[in-house]
Each structure stands twice: as C-alpha cells, then as structure tokens.
Amino acid sequence: MSANPGEFNILGQKVVIRDPAEAEVAAVAMKIVNEKVEEIRSSRPLLGPNQIAVLALLEVAGSLVRDRRSIDQYREELDKRCTVLMGEIGKLNA
C-alpha cells in the first residue's frame, strides 16, 4: 500500500479508491489476501505465482462461503424464533 490510504498497487497497476469506507475495506481485504499468499508461499515453495494466487483465492472464497452459510443459518433460526415469539405474544394479547 502507498502513503495515500486509498491508493493501492495491484499486480503493478495503481488503483485509487476515493471513498474512505471502501478504501478501508480494500485495505483489510488486501491484508487478508497477502497473509494467505505468504502462508501458501512458505508452505509450498515450489508453486508458481499464479498457482499461489489461485490457491489463496480459493481459500479466501471458501471462507466467505462458509461464513455466508453460517449467517444464513443464523438468520433462518432467528426468523423461526421470532415467528414463534410473535405467536406467543399474539396469544397473550388475545
């Protein structure tokens, strides 16, 4: 990352993100990806850069899918419990 918090270097290309909130998200995302790339690079030193990048992408995407499933399951359970609770409240008011 450069001195400008919204300016990033991605694959040799300068990318500027003007929205501070989006720049913050991008900085966190780049940190996660860079950590994953370094983890894979150190554990599998014979892999090429493209292979490392693909594995890092797959691992980050896998985490995202697992997290999304957990959130969806939580929301579904919350909806069920709210429905039951609203039914019980309705019985009390009747």
Secondary structure, DSSP 8 states (H G I E B T S, - for coil): --SSTTEEEETTEEEE--SHHHHHHHHHHHHHHHHHHHHHHHH-TTS-HHHHHHHHHHHHHHHHHHHHHHHHHHHHHHHHHHHHHHHHHHHHH-
